[in-house]
Amino acid sequence: MPGTSRPLPRRSVLRGLGAAAAGAAGLTLAGCGVPPAYVRPADRAGRDLSGRDRTLDFANWPLYIDTDGEGTSRRPTLDAFTERTGISVRYTEEINDNDEFFGKIGPALMNHQATGRDLVVVSDWMAARFVRLGWVQEMDRARQPNVAEHLDPQLRSPAFDTGRQHSVPWQSGITGIAYNRARLGRELRSTADLWAADLRGRVTLLSGLDESFALLMQGNGVDVTRWTPDDFHTVCDQVEELVRRGHIRRFTGNDYVKDLSSGDVLACQAYSGDVIQLQADNPDIAFVVPEEGAELWAESLMIPNLARHKRNAEALVDYYYEPEVAAELAAWVNYVCPVPAARDVLAGSGDAELAALAEDPLIFPDAAMRRRLAIARDITSAERRDFAKRWNGIVGL
C-alpha cells in the first residue's frame, strides 16, 4: 500500500469550470425528458468483445485514483488489476464536469451509438438522468461477489436506481459545513449557525443546484429523501433574502477552499474530502455534519449502452470492492469509502498514518454520524427546468 501523499482536492480543481455554458445542451435534453432520447432495454446491449479483447476503456475525473507518488504515469491499483487478470485499462481523466460530459457522450447514446467507453464515473444526480433515459446497462451481480458483499448498506438502494442495478459507487462523500475554528472562535453545530450576524459577508454557498439544495433543506428540518417543490422554493426565498442582506459573500464551485484557507471566508458549504486535505495543512479547519443532518452522496461507476467490453468492466468494478483494494484507493482520495470493510485493512496496516485514516469519520462515518446522513431524492426531469431557472437566477449563473 502506498503512503498517504495526497493530491490536490479533485473537486476543488474542477467543479464549476464552465458548467453553465458547456452543459446547456445536456440540461435541456435531460430536463425536458425528450422522448426520442430514451433507449429501450432491448436496445442497450452490444456485442461483448471481452473474451477475445482483454481491454477496457475507463473514463474518470482527474485526481481520482491512486498514483505512484512521483506523478500520474503509474496507477498501482490499475496496474495490479492488469497483472492479475490480463485486462489492460485505457484510463482517461476526461470528466471535468457532469453536464459537460453529458453533452459529450449524450448524442451517441440517444442515437443508439457506442460511446467508445466501457466504464464512466458521474455524480449520482447525473447518474439518475442516465438511468431515466435508459443510457446505461444493468450489471451482472453474479460476476460481482465483492460488490454484493461489501457495498455500504447506506448506499445500496438510492431512489434513482433501486438495488444499484445500473450503478456502483466509486467514492462517496458528505456535503456539510467547513469553518476556521481559530478565526471564528467558536464551534458551529447547525446550518442555522451560518446565518449569525458576525458571519455577514464571510459565508459562501455552493453554486450548483444539485450540490447545494439538500443541506439547506435539511437546515429547515426537511426529510430530503422526499422533499417537495414547496421545500425547494422556501430555500430559494431564504437564500434570496440572505443575498439581499449581503450575508453571502459569493457562490462558489470548489474554489471555496482558497477562500477558507486565506481567511476571506470563515464558514462555507463544503465537501468532506476537500476538508480532510485542507486539514493536512491547517488543523484549524473543521468540518461538521450539522445537527439537522447533511447530504450523503456518491459518484458512481456505470456501463454505457453498447459498451464493447462489458464483462471486463464488471470485473474491474468488482476488483475495486475487494477491501484491500478499496483501502488503497481510500488512502489516496480521502472521500467516504463505499467499502466499510476497508477500514479494518487500514487499521491493521501497521502504518500510523493509515491507521489514523481508519479512525476518520469523514472516510468511515461512525454510527452517530450516519444517523444524520441522508441521500436526497434527485430532481426529476419535470422539475429541473423551472428549478434550475430560479436557482441560477439567484446565484448568477
MIVOMAR-668153 format. One record per residue (C-alpha): residue number from 1; y, z, x. Coordinates in steps of 0.02 Angstrom, whole numbers. Each point is the difference from the previous one (the first is absolute). Layout:
<torpa NUM <Y Z X>>
...
//
This chain:
<torpa 1 <0 0 0>>
<torpa 2 <171 -46 71>>
<torpa 3 <141 123 26>>
<torpa 4 <133 32 -130>>
<torpa 5 <137 -112 68>>
<torpa 6 <85 -56 -158>>
<torpa 7 <85 -165 -43>>
<torpa 8 <169 -7 -82>>
<torpa 9 <-14 35 -186>>
<torpa 10 <-63 -164 -73>>
<torpa 11 <96 19 -162>>
<torpa 12 <158 45 94>>
<torpa 13 <-4 -165 91>>
<torpa 14 <-40 -108 -148>>
<torpa 15 <33 48 -178>>
<torpa 16 <156 -72 -77>>
<torpa 17 <13 -148 118>>
<torpa 18 <68 -129 -119>>
<torpa 19 <-114 52 -141>>
<torpa 20 <120 -45 -139>>
<torpa 21 <23 -178 59>>
<torpa 22 <-173 -35 69>>
<torpa 23 <-90 73 -149>>
<torpa 24 <102 -75 -140>>
<torpa 25 <-126 -133 -44>>
<torpa 26 <-145 122 6>>
<torpa 27 <89 126 -109>>
<torpa 28 <38 -131 -130>>
<torpa 29 <-177 -63 -5>>
<torpa 30 <-84 169 -9>>
<torpa 31 <134 80 -107>>
<torpa 32 <-18 -131 -135>>
<torpa 33 <-189 -6 9>>
<torpa 34 <3 -190 -2>>
<torpa 35 <-161 -49 -91>>
<torpa 36 <-46 -148 114>>
<torpa 37 <-1 119 149>>
<torpa 38 <-149 97 -66>>
<torpa 39 <-168 -43 77>>
<torpa 40 <-158 30 -101>>
<torpa 41 <-142 100 78>>
<torpa 42 <-112 -153 9>>
<torpa 43 <127 -90 109>>
<torpa 44 <30 135 132>>
<torpa 45 <-148 -14 118>>
<torpa 46 <-16 -136 130>>
<torpa 47 <-141 -55 113>>
<torpa 48 <-33 146 118>>
<torpa 49 <-24 -59 179>>
<torpa 50 <-31 174 70>>
<torpa 51 <-182 -31 45>>
<torpa 52 <34 -143 121>>
<torpa 53 <183 32 45>>
<torpa 54 <14 174 73>>
<torpa 55 <189 15 -18>>
<torpa 56 <130 62 -123>>
<torpa 57 <188 -11 -20>>
<torpa 58 <87 168 -28>>
<torpa 59 <186 8 -45>>
<torpa 60 <85 168 19>>
<torpa 61 <168 82 29>>
<torpa 62 <65 19 178>>
<torpa 63 <-33 164 90>>
<torpa 64 <-137 49 -121>>
<torpa 65 <-153 6 111>>
<torpa 66 <-51 88 160>>
<torpa 67 <38 -84 166>>
<torpa 68 <-52 37 179>>
<torpa 69 <161 96 37>>
<torpa 70 <64 -132 120>>
<torpa 71 <50 -131 -127>>
<torpa 72 <-71 -87 -152>>
<torpa 73 <-119 -122 85>>
<torpa 74 <-151 113 -26>>
<torpa 75 <-46 88 -161>>
<torpa 76 <-143 117 41>>
<torpa 77 <-71 23 -174>>
<torpa 78 <1 -187 -34>>
<torpa 79 <-76 -36 170>>
<torpa 80 <-139 125 -35>>
<torpa 81 <-35 -82 -168>>
<torpa 82 <-20 -169 84>>
<torpa 83 <-113 71 134>>
<torpa 84 <-110 83 -130>>
<torpa 85 <-11 -142 -128>>
<torpa 86 <39 -159 94>>
<torpa 87 <139 -35 -126>>
<torpa 88 <164 -48 85>>
<torpa 89 <160 44 -92>>
<torpa 90 <155 -109 1>>
<torpa 91 <126 138 -28>>
<torpa 92 <178 -47 -46>>
<torpa 93 <147 117 -26>>
<torpa 94 <85 -112 -127>>
<torpa 95 <38 114 -147>>
<torpa 96 <179 60 17>>
<torpa 97 <38 28 -184>>
<torpa 98 <-107 4 -157>>
<torpa 99 <106 -123 -100>>
<torpa 100 <20 -117 147>>
<torpa 101 <-188 -7 26>>
<torpa 102 <-27 -24 -187>>
<torpa 103 <112 -153 9>>
<torpa 104 <-90 -61 156>>
<torpa 105 <-177 -5 -68>>
<torpa 106 <36 -4 -187>>
<torpa 107 <17 -190 -16>>
<torpa 108 <-175 -27 72>>
<torpa 109 <-79 134 -109>>
<torpa 110 <79 -59 -163>>
<torpa 111 <-56 -177 40>>
<torpa 112 <-180 52 34>>
<torpa 113 <13 -32 187>>
<torpa 114 <-60 102 148>>
<torpa 115 <132 101 91>>
<torpa 116 <-83 -6 171>>
<torpa 117 <-17 189 -4>>
<torpa 118 <-156 102 -35>>
<torpa 119 <82 171 -5>>
<torpa 120 <178 56 -35>>
<torpa 121 <90 168 -15>>
<torpa 122 <134 27 -133>>
<torpa 123 <76 151 -84>>
<torpa 124 <-89 54 -157>>
<torpa 125 <144 -48 -114>>
<torpa 126 <-16 -177 68>>
<torpa 127 <-189 11 -5>>
<torpa 128 <20 32 -186>>
<torpa 129 <82 -172 -19>>
<torpa 130 <-140 -85 95>>
<torpa 131 <-130 84 -112>>
<torpa 132 <93 -44 -160>>
<torpa 133 <15 -181 54>>
<torpa 134 <-183 -11 49>>
<torpa 135 <42 -47 179>>
<torpa 136 <-126 113 89>>
<torpa 137 <-187 18 -4>>
<torpa 138 <-107 150 -39>>
<torpa 139 <-82 77 152>>
<torpa 140 <-188 28 7>>
<torpa 141 <-16 188 15>>
<torpa 142 <-185 -18 37>>
<torpa 143 <58 -68 168>>
<torpa 144 <124 142 23>>
<torpa 145 <-93 167 4>>
<torpa 146 <136 84 105>>
<torpa 147 <133 -42 -129>>
<torpa 148 <-110 64 -139>>
<torpa 149 <-31 164 92>>
<torpa 150 <163 37 90>>
<torpa 151 <146 -69 -102>>
<torpa 152 <120 141 -46>>
<torpa 153 <-38 50 -181>>
<torpa 154 <185 8 -39>>
<torpa 155 <16 -185 43>>
<torpa 156 <-158 -64 -83>>
<torpa 157 <63 -63 -166>>
<torpa 158 <183 -50 -15>>
<torpa 159 <57 -64 -169>>
<torpa 160 <18 -179 62>>
<torpa 161 <-176 -11 71>>
<torpa 162 <-125 114 -86>>
<torpa 163 <-136 48 120>>
<torpa 164 <86 -90 144>>
<torpa 165 <-101 -156 -34>>
<torpa 166 <129 -116 79>>
<torpa 167 <86 112 127>>
<torpa 168 <-37 130 133>>
<torpa 169 <138 106 78>>
<torpa 170 <39 -42 181>>
<torpa 171 <116 150 17>>
<torpa 172 <86 114 -123>>
<torpa 173 <160 100 2>>
<torpa 174 <121 111 -94>>
<torpa 175 <177 -35 -59>>
<torpa 176 <93 165 9>>
<torpa 177 <156 77 78>>
<torpa 178 <44 8 184>>
<torpa 179 <142 107 65>>
<torpa 180 <73 75 157>>
<torpa 181 <-39 185 -15>>
<torpa 182 <113 53 144>>
<torpa 183 <153 -98 -55>>
<torpa 184 <-20 45 -184>>
<torpa 185 <-35 183 34>>
<torpa 186 <-118 29 -145>>
<torpa 187 <-162 -59 -77>>
<torpa 188 <-14 -136 -133>>
<torpa 189 <-137 26 -128>>
<torpa 190 <47 -109 -148>>
<torpa 191 <63 -175 -33>>
<torpa 192 <145 82 -90>>
<torpa 193 <49 81 166>>
<torpa 194 <58 -172 58>>
<torpa 195 <143 8 -124>>
<torpa 196 <77 161 70>>
<torpa 197 <189 -12 23>>
<torpa 198 <-6 22 190>>
<torpa 199 <-110 -154 16>>
<torpa 200 <129 -116 -78>>
<torpa 201 <5 -160 102>>
<torpa 202 <-143 59 112>>
<torpa 203 <-148 -59 -105>>
<torpa 204 <-89 -168 -6>>
<torpa 205 <-127 -70 -122>>
<torpa 206 <-120 -144 23>>
<torpa 207 <67 -165 -64>>
<torpa 208 <-165 -75 -58>>
<torpa 209 <-37 25 -184>>
<torpa 210 <-186 25 24>>
<torpa 211 <25 118 147>>
<torpa 212 <132 111 -78>>
<torpa 213 <-24 29 -185>>
<torpa 214 <-153 113 -6>>
<torpa 215 <69 144 104>>
<torpa 216 <161 0 -101>>
<torpa 217 <-98 6 -162>>
<torpa 218 <-107 142 67>>
<torpa 219 <160 95 34>>
<torpa 220 <30 -9 -187>>
<torpa 221 <-172 71 -36>>
<torpa 222 <-75 -167 -53>>
<torpa 223 <-186 -35 14>>
<torpa 224 <14 -161 100>>
<torpa 225 <-177 -53 -41>>
<torpa 226 <67 -42 -174>>
<torpa 227 <188 -13 9>>
<torpa 228 <99 -92 -134>>
<torpa 229 <148 -120 1>>
<torpa 230 <108 144 -60>>
<torpa 231 <-49 98 155>>
<torpa 232 <54 -147 108>>
<torpa 233 <169 -20 -84>>
<torpa 234 <32 187 12>>
<torpa 235 <-22 -11 189>>
<torpa 236 <115 -151 7>>
<torpa 237 <134 94 -97>>
<torpa 238 <-13 146 121>>
<torpa 239 <8 -109 155>>
<torpa 240 <148 -99 -68>>
<torpa 241 <95 163 -22>>
<torpa 242 <-45 57 176>>
<torpa 243 <64 -164 69>>
<torpa 244 <160 15 -101>>
<torpa 245 <31 173 73>>
<torpa 246 <-31 -59 178>>
<torpa 247 <-148 116 19>>
<torpa 248 <-120 -133 64>>
<torpa 249 <53 -66 169>>
<torpa 250 <-97 -162 -19>>
<torpa 251 <-166 -76 -50>>
<torpa 252 <-115 -44 142>>
<torpa 253 <-156 -87 56>>
<torpa 254 <-86 97 136>>
<torpa 255 <158 6 103>>
<torpa 256 <24 174 -72>>
<torpa 257 <-89 62 156>>
<torpa 258 <152 -47 105>>
<torpa 259 <120 91 -116>>
<torpa 260 <-109 154 -3>>
<torpa 261 <-24 2 188>>
<torpa 262 <186 -21 35>>
<torpa 263 <53 134 -124>>
<torpa 264 <101 -121 -107>>
<torpa 265 <-119 47 -140>>
<torpa 266 <-66 176 -30>>
<torpa 267 <-131 -40 -132>>
<torpa 268 <-82 -156 -68>>
<torpa 269 <-142 -77 -95>>
<torpa 270 <-131 -36 133>>
<torpa 271 <-179 -48 42>>
<torpa 272 <-117 129 74>>
<torpa 273 <-61 -109 145>>
<torpa 274 <176 -36 61>>
<torpa 275 <41 185 3>>
<torpa 276 <-153 46 102>>
<torpa 277 <60 -119 134>>
<torpa 278 <180 62 -10>>
<torpa 279 <-62 178 23>>
<torpa 280 <-74 -47 168>>
<torpa 281 <178 -19 65>>
<torpa 282 <88 124 -113>>
<torpa 283 <-97 148 -69>>
<torpa 284 <149 45 -111>>
<torpa 285 <-42 -147 -113>>
<torpa 286 <-101 65 -147>>
<torpa 287 <-94 -86 -141>>
<torpa 288 <-27 81 -168>>
<torpa 289 <-106 -41 -150>>
<torpa 290 <116 65 -137>>
<torpa 291 <-57 137 -117>>
<torpa 292 <5 -125 -144>>
<torpa 293 <-112 -120 95>>
<torpa 294 <5 -156 108>>
<torpa 295 <-75 -172 -6>>
<torpa 296 <-164 -39 87>>
<torpa 297 <-16 -185 39>>
<torpa 298 <-111 -115 98>>
<torpa 299 <7 -168 85>>
<torpa 300 <-163 -86 -36>>
<torpa 301 <-119 -129 69>>
<torpa 302 <-37 -146 -117>>
<torpa 303 <-102 -160 13>>
<torpa 304 <98 -150 -68>>
<torpa 305 <-81 -131 -109>>
<torpa 306 <-98 -136 89>>
<torpa 307 <-10 102 160>>
<torpa 308 <-123 -89 115>>
<torpa 309 <-71 157 82>>
<torpa 310 <-17 125 -142>>
<torpa 311 <-155 89 66>>
<torpa 312 <77 16 173>>
<torpa 313 <157 74 -79>>
<torpa 314 <-103 124 -102>>
<torpa 315 <-87 54 160>>
<torpa 316 <165 32 87>>
<torpa 317 <65 102 -146>>
<torpa 318 <-156 108 2>>
<torpa 319 <10 21 188>>
<torpa 320 <172 80 -15>>
<torpa 321 <-74 127 -121>>
<torpa 322 <-116 72 131>>
<torpa 323 <79 171 32>>
<torpa 324 <4 -27 189>>
<torpa 325 <92 -165 -17>>
<torpa 326 <117 67 -135>>
<torpa 327 <42 145 115>>
<torpa 328 <43 -116 143>>
<torpa 329 <116 -101 -113>>
<torpa 330 <80 154 -76>>
<torpa 331 <40 70 172>>
<torpa 332 <109 -152 31>>
<torpa 333 <85 -39 -164>>
<torpa 334 <27 180 -62>>
<torpa 335 <0 -38 -186>>
<torpa 336 <-112 86 -127>>
<torpa 337 <-178 -44 47>>
<torpa 338 <-101 -66 -149>>
<torpa 339 <-159 66 80>>
<torpa 340 <4 192 -11>>
<torpa 341 <-157 13 107>>
<torpa 342 <102 -65 147>>
<torpa 343 <82 171 8>>
<torpa 344 <-158 81 68>>
<torpa 345 <-14 -136 133>>
<torpa 346 <175 38 64>>
<torpa 347 <-23 187 -12>>
<torpa 348 <-158 -9 104>>
<torpa 349 <67 -124 128>>
<torpa 350 <34 129 135>>
<torpa 351 <176 -70 17>>
<torpa 352 <139 122 -47>>
<torpa 353 <119 -134 -63>>
<torpa 354 <-133 -83 -107>>
<torpa 355 <-55 167 -68>>
<torpa 356 <181 35 -49>>
<torpa 357 <3 -162 -100>>
<torpa 358 <-152 62 -96>>
<torpa 359 <103 149 -58>>
<torpa 360 <152 -102 -51>>
<torpa 361 <10 -4 -191>>
<torpa 362 <99 -162 8>>
<torpa 363 <-155 -85 70>>
<torpa 364 <-132 104 -88>>
<torpa 365 <84 83 -151>>
<torpa 366 <-67 171 -43>>
<torpa 367 <-50 52 -175>>
<torpa 368 <169 80 -38>>
<torpa 369 <94 -158 48>>
<torpa 370 <-121 -113 -93>>
<torpa 371 <36 91 -162>>
<torpa 372 <180 -59 15>>
<torpa 373 <-42 -182 37>>
<torpa 374 <-19 -137 -129>>
<torpa 375 <-26 -188 1>>
<torpa 376 <133 -78 -111>>
<torpa 377 <-47 -132 -124>>
<torpa 378 <68 -167 56>>
<torpa 379 <141 -94 -85>>
<torpa 380 <-75 -127 -119>>
<torpa 381 <44 -184 2>>
<torpa 382 <87 22 -169>>
<torpa 383 <110 140 70>>
<torpa 384 <38 -68 172>>
<torpa 385 <140 -125 -32>>
<torpa 386 <113 119 -97>>
<torpa 387 <-41 150 107>>
<torpa 388 <32 -93 162>>
<torpa 389 <164 -69 -67>>
<torpa 390 <64 173 -44>>
<torpa 391 <-59 86 159>>
<torpa 392 <60 -138 116>>
<torpa 393 <170 6 -84>>
<torpa 394 <14 185 41>>
<torpa 395 <-55 -15 182>>
<torpa 396 <93 -162 35>>
<torpa 397 <-146 -118 32>>
//
